[in-house]
Amino acid sequence: MKVSLFIFALMLIGLMSCTREKVTPIDQQCNTTISFANDVMPIMQANCIGCHEQGNASGGYDLSSYAAISANATAVLGSMKGSGYQLMPQGGPALEDTTIQKIACWIQQGKLDN
């Protein structure tokens, strides 16, 4: 019985590893230049602006413009990581590590409006 259970567990692990999606490597050194218009703003539009826009600035954060996102960049990143801030997006799944890393790199690269 123990042997059967062990074999079943190994088969299940093998099946899960075969069906797992490929994970995009994270550029932790931030070698890729992050574009505000092409990288950061689409992330904000897809995950943040629904609750954090002018006239509906949940938690006091309006994240609908470069100036607002840049001014609140530390809070935005902290919220995405759940470190020192409430984890966002609220009620949704946590953002992928690669998405969070793009925001971190954008900040590290000087929060350029590019």
C-alpha positions in Angstrom: 0.0 0.0 0.0 2.8 2.4 0.9 4.6 1.6 -2.3 1.4 2.3 -4.4 0.9 5.6 -2.7 4.5 6.6 -3.2 4.3 5.7 -6.9 1.1 7.7 -7.3 2.7 10.7 -5.7 5.7 10.5 -8.0 3.4 10.3 -11.0 1.3 13.2 -9.9 4.5 15.3 -9.4 5.7 14.3 -12.8 2.4 15.2 -14.4 2.3 18.6 -12.7 5.9 19.4 -13.8 5.0 18.5 -17.4 1.9 20.8 -17.5 3.4 23.8 -15.7 3.7 26.9 -17.9 7.2 28.3 -18.6 8.1 31.1 -16.3 9.8 34.2 -17.9 13.1 34.8 -16.1 13.2 37.9 -14.0 15.7 40.6 -14.9 16.8 41.3 -11.4 19.8 43.4 -12.6 17.4 45.6 -14.5 19.5 45.4 -17.7 16.4 46.0 -19.9 15.2 49.6 -20.1 11.7 49.9 -18.8 9.4 52.2 -20.7 6.7 54.1 -18.8 4.4 54.2 -21.8 4.9 50.6 -23.0 5.5 48.8 -19.7 4.4 50.7 -16.6 1.2 52.4 -17.8 -0.3 49.2 -19.2 0.3 47.4 -15.9 -1.4 50.3 -14.1 -4.3 50.3 -16.5 -4.9 46.6 -16.2 -4.5 46.3 -12.5 -4.8 49.6 -10.6 -6.6 52.4 -12.4 -10.1 50.8 -12.0 -9.9 51.7 -8.3 -7.2 54.4 -8.3 -8.1 57.1 -10.8 -9.0 60.7 -10.5 -12.4 61.0 -8.9 -12.2 57.5 -7.5 -8.8 57.5 -5.8 -9.2 54.6 -3.4 -7.0 54.9 -0.5 -6.1 58.4 -1.6 -4.0 57.2 -4.5 -4.7 58.4 -8.1 -2.6 56.3 -10.4 -3.9 57.5 -13.7 -0.9 59.7 -14.8 2.8 59.6 -14.9 3.1 62.3 -12.3 0.9 60.5 -9.8 2.5 57.1 -10.4 6.0 58.5 -10.1 5.1 60.4 -6.9 3.7 57.3 -5.4 6.1 54.8 -6.9 7.4 53.4 -3.5 3.8 52.8 -2.3 2.8 51.2 -5.6 5.8 48.8 -5.4 5.2 48.1 -1.7 1.5 47.4 -2.4 2.4 45.0 -5.2 4.8 43.1 -2.9 2.6 43.4 0.2 5.6 44.8 2.1 4.6 47.6 4.4 1.4 48.2 2.5 -1.8 46.4 1.8 -1.3 43.8 -0.9 -2.8 44.9 -4.2 -4.7 44.4 -6.4 -7.2 44.1 -3.6 -9.4 41.0 -3.9 -7.5 39.7 -6.9 -4.6 37.4 -7.4 -1.1 38.8 -6.6 0.7 40.1 -9.6 3.3 38.0 -11.3 6.9 38.4 -10.1 8.0 39.6 -13.6 5.3 42.3 -13.5 6.4 43.5 -10.1 10.1 43.4 -11.2 9.3 45.7 -14.1 8.0 48.3 -11.7 11.0 47.8 -9.5 13.4 48.3 -12.4 11.5 51.4 -13.6 12.0 52.9 -10.2 15.7 51.9 -10.0 16.2 53.3 -13.5 15.0 56.7 -12.3 11.2 56.6 -13.0 11.7 57.9 -16.5 8.8 59.3 -18.5 9.7 57.4 -21.7 
